Amino acid sequence: MQVFWRIATTVFIVVTVASVVTASITSLAGSVPAWPQWGQNPQHSGTAVAAGQDLNRILADLTFDPFVPQEIKAPCNFCTHYQAPLIDGRDVFMEFKTGTYSGEQGWNTQIWNEKRLRWQNGQLLEQWNYVSDWKPDPNPFSVGSSPTERWGLNGWEPVFHAVLAGPFIYVPGASGAVWKLNKDNGSVIARLTPFPNGADFDPNTFVAGPLAADAAGNIYYNALRFDPTDPYGASGTDIAGAWLVRIGANGSARSVEYRTLVPDAPTTCTTTFSLAQLPWPPSPTATPPRGACGSQRPGINVAPAIAPDGTIYTVSRAHLRTRYSYMVAVSADLSPQWHTSLRDFLNDGCNVLLPPNGTPGGCADGATTGVDPATNERPAGRVIDQSSSSPSIAPDGSILYGSYSRYNFARGHLWKFSPRDGHIVATYDFGWDQTPAVFSHDGTYSIVVKDNHYDAGSYCNDKKFCPVAPPGPYFITRLNANLSPEWKFQNTNTFSCGFDNFGHLKCRDDHPGGFEWCINAPAVDPNGVVYVNSEDGNLYAINPDGTLKQSKFLRLALGAAYTPLALGDDGKIYTENFGDLFVVGN
């Protein structure tokens, strides 16, 4: 428990804290891992198999990313995505980074490892380490972002994410391949790739996003091949290749191109107005230029979701135009079922989610109510590479996905699709970088999302036309099956804290709006308790009625990346802060 004394907003307060105490581990049984993949299960519902323990103690603390001090100082300011800890009884599988850090323009000097850790005598001890040849998708420094389009990664480090399936762990590798390892001893069983005829060692092909597994042990993931001279199309170059890959439990490998999953995607797309034309839209009838769309491909950090009937759900976007994105359903044999555009549905832009036309942050006078000011069209949900949003599947088969949009202060939208034909059922006004958790109860289900109000301009970076909104409020929100709020839990902590080298906790009252929730994949236990981590450095447990159950400070405020967490089958909570893996429990 932390106790804070409010003296002055610029004064540091020092509190002595007890040393970390380890705890013994009970022998665990069960053939199904407690948390084998992104979002816990093939549907990515984030539901734990056991009730979470109380947040009384930090039971383990291991550094898995030693480069956080440099990453925090980088221009993107700690824009890093991490693997969810994979839990299998006493065993924990986690990414660990080694090598050297050479800045956002040179990620390739880092080395990604997968380690098996095991609880022994109350300590989490390394059993083996596998050094992968995987490298992240390119991040050319010459490519920048704009308020109208999102080119490339812009410093957002992609996720390296393994998956447990049966007696094996599958680890991302180079050139779009995966490594199949014996999970007990880490030995290599096979290198698996869908790219034959000499193309399987192409350095410009990448495993993009987390690996996912279905109940039968088949593995699914996305692979991308970039043009090395213009990987994200800043000069108009199309993507060189994009595939949904299926690795069979028997080791067979096959793939399907994304362009065949969305065969009717347009080739010419609406672009956006020029910054010289602010405020947008330039007139009520103005139309922006049109340009090449580029081929369809997945977002870089997307984990496919697999329904119980074997249907695979993923998202696709035009390589050059993020406003042309789709939810895609694919049969188990990789044949297309349906695809639904994220365009021409929303109508909440000018005069709705934005301030009134002609006022600061609002659209130009006379703008049509509801349009996106950047295009003067109905707003579009966007699949962007900086996000790790992945589909979740609800108990009734509905598909959930969180998209990006800038005009609503970068909050994006959560979408709900029908599994039968993909029609859009409902949306909610927040979707940025999240895979929602789904909790079944009382014959229905609820959906847990983060719900941040960012201190950002509305539709542009110009302070005259789009002044920055005040920070907050920041909520964890539970929605019903119709995407209507059931409750909101607000982060009201105003103190940023951190431990010094002597184990003292220093805090400063400097966040009057609270802290944003940095969780990108929350967890819910069987009792409906929600587990999330925040930018304030705390792990939170929220009761099923939306009240605070407990919180536990980890290491550092403003040291939280966009991270998932996991629960073991003994209820221990595995979370991340400042590049450390923390285990919290009784």
Summary of the structure (lengths in Angstrom):
residues: 586
radius of gyration: 22.8
end to end distance: 13.2
largest distance: 70.7
contacts: 2127
relative contact order: 0.15
helix: 5%
strand: 38%
